[in-house]
């Protein structure tokens, strides 16, 4: 059983973004949301975890669909 995320947990990620120069992305997980901000800046972006999951599933399905279409096209030639 996993531990529920009640207390905010913040980590510096290895991802870099260009926002007033190149900065690392700070990630905070609390409850059912992820809060993102560029290191050294105050502006935060909040993303719902359920939305992230469904977006990842949609992206995987789209990639699989494109691969099947490409394979179908190659078989026809």
N, CA, C and O atoms as a DFTB+ gen file, in Angstrom:
308 C
 N C O
     1  1       0.845      -1.179       0.000
     2  2       0.000       0.000       0.000
     3  2       0.891       1.244       0.000
     4  3       1.850       1.331       0.767
     5  1       0.569       2.183      -0.850
     6  2       1.359       3.405      -0.975
     7  2       0.944       4.424       0.085
     8  3      -0.173       4.384       0.601
     9  1       1.845       5.318       0.393
    10  2       1.567       6.371       1.356
    11  2       0.836       7.513       0.667
    12  3       1.309       8.002      -0.359
    13  1      -0.308       7.957       1.199
    14  2      -1.018       9.072       0.566
    15  2      -0.224      10.377       0.685
    16  3       0.488      10.597       1.665
    17  1      -0.359      11.234      -0.325
    18  2       0.386      12.497      -0.319
    19  2      -0.445      13.589       0.348
    20  3      -1.194      14.305      -0.318
    21  1      -0.310      13.708       1.634
    22  2      -1.035      14.729       2.392
    23  2      -0.166      15.968       2.548
    24  3      -0.620      17.089       2.320
    25  1       1.097      15.754       2.941
    26  2       2.033      16.866       3.091
    27  2       2.662      17.186       1.734
    28  3       2.948      16.273       0.958
    29  1       2.881      18.464       1.440
    30  2       3.545      18.813       0.172
    31  2       4.985      18.287       0.132
    32  3       5.727      18.402       1.107
    33  1       5.359      17.717      -0.999
    34  2       6.723      17.232      -1.214
    35  2       7.261      17.956      -2.431
    36  3       6.679      17.869      -3.512
    37  1       8.379      18.678      -2.266
    38  2       8.960      19.458      -3.350
    39  2      10.335      18.907      -3.699
    40  3      11.147      18.613      -2.822
    41  1      10.579      18.773      -5.009
    42  2      11.869      18.299      -5.508
    43  2      12.270      19.121      -6.729
    44  3      11.427      19.638      -7.462
    45  1      13.579      19.226      -6.924
    46  2      14.093      19.869      -8.135
    47  2      14.257      18.782      -9.178
    48  3      14.944      17.788      -8.941
    49  1      13.626      18.964     -10.340
    50  2      13.716      17.954     -11.395
    51  2      14.927      18.233     -12.282
    52  3      15.572      19.276     -12.175
    53  1      15.215      17.284     -13.150
    54  2      16.326      17.465     -14.092
    55  2      15.859      18.183     -15.359
    56  3      16.674      18.508     -16.222
    57  1      14.550      18.432     -15.473
    58  2      14.014      19.139     -16.635
    59  2      14.414      20.611     -16.572
    60  3      14.424      21.222     -15.503
    61  1      14.743      21.165     -17.733
    62  2      15.116      22.573     -17.818
    63  2      14.131      23.300     -18.729
    64  3      13.710      22.769     -19.757
    65  1      13.770      24.524     -18.336
    66  2      12.888      25.350     -19.154
    67  2      13.542      26.707     -19.363
    68  3      14.365      27.148     -18.561
    69  1      13.163      27.353     -20.447
    70  2      13.700      28.682     -20.722
    71  2      12.662      29.710     -20.303
    72  3      11.699      29.962     -21.027
    73  1      12.857      30.295     -19.145
    74  2      11.971      31.314     -18.592
    75  2      12.859      32.305     -17.859
    76  3      13.277      32.075     -16.724
    77  1      13.136      33.409     -18.535
    78  2      14.112      34.389     -18.015
    79  2      15.470      33.725     -17.813
    80  3      16.116      33.896     -16.779
    81  1      15.882      32.975     -18.808
    82  2      17.116      32.202     -18.745
    83  2      16.770      30.738     -18.542
    84  3      15.606      30.408     -18.314
    85  1      17.759      29.850     -18.619
    86  2      17.514      28.428     -18.414
    87  2      17.417      28.134     -16.925
    88  3      18.304      28.497     -16.151
    89  1      16.327      27.469     -16.526
    90  2      16.094      27.171     -15.114
    91  2      15.582      25.748     -14.961
    92  3      14.922      25.212     -15.851
    93  1      15.894      25.144     -13.821
    94  2      15.367      23.816     -13.502
    95  2      13.896      23.956     -13.117
    96  3      13.457      25.019     -12.679
    97  1      13.144      22.873     -13.286
    98  2      11.735      22.870     -12.924
    99  2      11.597      22.286     -11.521
   100  3      12.079      21.188     -11.244
   101  1      10.936      23.030     -10.644
   102  2      10.649      22.581      -9.293
   103  2       9.264      21.945      -9.309
   104  3       8.322      22.522      -9.852
   105  1       9.137      20.755      -8.715
   106  2       7.887      20.002      -8.731
   107  2       7.413      19.798      -7.295
   108  3       8.166      19.315      -6.449
   109  1       6.161      20.167      -7.024
   110  2       5.556      19.940      -5.718
   111  2       4.321      19.071      -5.913
   112  3       3.435      19.396      -6.704
   113  1       4.276      17.959      -5.179
   114  2       3.101      17.087      -5.217
   115  2       2.380      17.234      -3.893
   116  3       2.964      17.051      -2.825
   117  1       1.101      17.568      -3.977
   118  2       0.283      17.668      -2.772
   119  2      -1.139      17.243      -3.129
   120  3      -1.740      17.769      -4.066
   121  1      -1.656      16.304      -2.383
   122  2      -3.003      15.807      -2.685
   123  2      -3.061      15.250      -4.087
   124  3      -2.252      14.398      -4.453
   125  1      -4.014      15.722      -4.880
   126  2      -4.200      15.227      -6.232
   127  2      -3.707      16.169      -7.304
   128  3      -4.156      16.091      -8.448
   129  1      -2.781      17.067      -6.956
   130  2      -2.273      18.015      -7.945
   131  2      -0.748      18.052      -7.949
   132  3      -0.095      17.690      -6.971
   133  1      -0.208      18.493      -9.065
   134  2       1.223      18.749      -9.201
   135  2       1.371      20.240      -9.450
   136  3       0.708      20.803     -10.321
   137  1       2.242      20.872      -8.682
   138  2       2.522      22.291      -8.882
   139  2       3.920      22.407      -9.470
   140  3       4.877      21.857      -8.926
   141  1       4.034      23.123     -10.582
   142  2       5.302      23.284     -11.281
   143  2       5.709      24.751     -11.261
   144  3       4.866      25.641     -11.371
   145  1       7.016      24.996     -11.120
   146  2       7.516      26.367     -11.235
   147  2       8.976      26.312     -11.650
   148  3       9.684      25.341     -11.382
   149  1       9.407      27.372     -12.307
   150  2      10.817      27.480     -12.672
   151  2      11.591      27.904     -11.427
   152  3      11.151      28.788     -10.692
   153  1      12.733      27.281     -11.190
   154  2      13.528      27.561      -9.996
   155  2      13.905      29.041      -9.955
   156  3      14.413      29.596     -10.929
   157  1      13.653      29.654      -8.830
   158  2      13.978      31.062      -8.647
   159  2      12.845      32.006      -8.997
   160  3      12.965      33.214      -8.795
   161  1      11.750      31.480      -9.518
   162  2      10.604      32.308      -9.861
   163  2       9.416      31.932      -8.977
   164  3       9.376      30.840      -8.410
   165  1       8.459      32.834      -8.868
   166  2       7.315      32.592      -7.991
   167  2       6.080      32.062      -8.707
   168  3       5.203      31.480      -8.068
   169  1       5.995      32.250     -10.014
   170  2       4.822      31.845     -10.771
   171  2       4.702      30.326     -10.778
   172  3       5.657      29.622     -11.105
   173  1       3.524      29.827     -10.416
   174  2       3.292      28.383     -10.367
   175  2       2.228      27.978     -11.367
   176  3       1.293      28.731     -11.641
   177  1       2.378      26.795     -11.901
   178  2       1.372      26.187     -12.760
   179  2       0.867      24.951     -12.031
   180  3       1.667      24.154     -11.540
   181  1      -0.445      24.781     -11.953
   182  2      -1.037      23.656     -11.235
   183  2      -1.721      22.724     -12.235
   184  3      -2.479      23.168     -13.097
   185  1      -1.439      21.417     -12.104
   186  2      -1.994      20.420     -13.007
   187  2      -2.603      19.292     -12.167
   188  3      -1.982      18.801     -11.225
   189  1      -3.830      18.892     -12.527
   190  2      -4.503      17.799     -11.846
   191  2      -3.859      16.470     -12.253
   192  3      -3.610      16.242     -13.437
   193  1      -3.591      15.598     -11.287
   194  2      -2.948      14.319     -11.586
   195  2      -3.800      13.424     -12.471
   196  3      -3.262      12.714     -13.320
   197  1      -5.103      13.442     -12.295
   198  2      -5.983      12.626     -13.138
   199  2      -5.876      13.091     -14.590
   200  3      -5.858      12.264     -15.502
   201  1      -5.805      14.399     -14.811
   202  2      -5.654      14.932     -16.161
   203  2      -4.331      14.467     -16.761
   204  3      -4.286      14.100     -17.935
   205  1      -3.253      14.475     -15.976
   206  2      -1.942      14.009     -16.460
   207  2      -2.013      12.554     -16.900
   208  3      -1.470      12.189     -17.943
   209  1      -2.673      11.736     -16.114
   210  2      -2.799      10.313     -16.447
   211  2      -3.539      10.132     -17.762
   212  3      -3.067       9.420     -18.649
   213  1      -4.708      10.777     -17.896
   214  2      -5.494      10.608     -19.119
   215  2      -4.790      11.195     -20.333
   216  3      -4.932      10.664     -21.435
   217  1      -4.038      12.273     -20.164
   218  2      -3.273      12.839     -21.273
   219  2      -2.186      11.865     -21.710
   220  3      -1.938      11.717     -22.907
   221  1      -1.533      11.197     -20.756
   222  2      -0.502      10.215     -21.090
   223  2      -1.109       9.016     -21.824
   224  3      -0.512       8.502     -22.770
   225  1      -2.286       8.573     -21.394
   226  2      -2.956       7.451     -22.062
   227  2      -3.330       7.842     -23.489
   228  3      -3.107       7.071     -24.422
   229  1      -3.906       9.052     -23.663
   230  2      -4.276       9.519     -25.005
   231  2      -3.054       9.584     -25.913
   232  3      -3.135       9.208     -27.083
   233  1      -1.927      10.054     -25.392
   234  2      -0.707      10.159     -26.189
   235  2      -0.209       8.771     -26.593
   236  3       0.193       8.574     -27.739
   237  1      -0.231       7.806     -25.667
   238  2       0.206       6.444     -25.979
   239  2      -0.679       5.815     -27.052
   240  3      -0.177       5.177     -27.977
   241  1      -1.985       5.993     -26.931
   242  2      -2.913       5.436     -27.915
   243  2      -2.689       6.067     -29.287
   244  3      -2.722       5.368     -30.300
   245  1      -2.461       7.382     -29.330
   246  2      -2.212       8.065     -30.601
   247  2      -0.930       7.546     -31.257
   248  3      -0.885       7.364     -32.474
   249  1       0.102       7.310     -30.460
   250  2       1.366       6.784     -30.996
   251  2       1.161       5.376     -31.542
   252  3       1.637       5.053     -32.630
   253  1       0.448       4.534     -30.782
   254  2       0.186       3.170     -31.249
   255  2      -0.626       3.185     -32.544
   256  3      -0.357       2.400     -33.453
   257  1      -1.607       4.065     -32.632
   258  2      -2.435       4.173     -33.827
   259  2      -1.592       4.599     -35.030
   260  3      -1.755       4.060     -36.125
   261  1      -0.690       5.565     -34.828
   262  2       0.181       6.026     -35.919
   263  2       1.125       4.918     -36.361
   264  3       1.383       4.770     -37.556
   265  1       1.645       4.135     -35.417
   266  2       2.544       3.029     -35.772
   267  2       1.808       1.960     -36.578
   268  3       2.359       1.413     -37.533
   269  1       0.557       1.659     -36.192
   270  2      -0.233       0.678     -36.938
   271  2      -0.506       1.172     -38.355
   272  3      -0.435       0.397     -39.308
   273  1      -0.817       2.454     -38.496
   274  2      -1.088       3.016     -39.823
   275  2       0.165       2.966     -40.690
   276  3       0.090       2.672     -41.883
   277  1       1.317       3.253     -40.087
   278  2       2.574       3.209     -40.835
   279  2       2.882       1.778     -41.282
   280  3       3.300       1.557     -42.418
   281  1       2.675       0.812     -40.389
   282  2       2.913      -0.587     -40.743
   283  2       1.961      -1.031     -41.848
   284  3       2.365      -1.765     -42.750
   285  1       0.717      -0.601     -41.791
   286  2      -0.288      -0.944     -42.808
   287  2       0.137      -0.391     -44.159
   288  3       0.029      -1.076     -45.176
   289  1       0.623       0.856     -44.172
   290  2       1.073       1.499     -45.408
   291  2       2.273       0.747     -45.995
   292  3       2.352       0.549     -47.207
   293  1       3.203       0.333     -45.135
   294  2       4.378      -0.402     -45.619
   295  2       4.003      -1.778     -46.169
   296  3       4.613      -2.238     -47.134
   297  1       3.012      -2.442     -45.573
   298  2       2.579      -3.747     -46.064
   299  2       1.922      -3.651     -47.432
   300  3       2.051      -4.565     -48.248
   301  1       1.229      -2.566     -47.688
   302  2       0.528      -2.374     -48.960
   303  2       1.479      -2.121     -50.123
   304  3       1.125      -2.368     -51.276
   305  1       2.655      -1.642     -49.840
   306  2       3.623      -1.333     -50.897
   307  2       4.395      -2.520     -51.350
   308  3       5.243      -2.404     -52.234
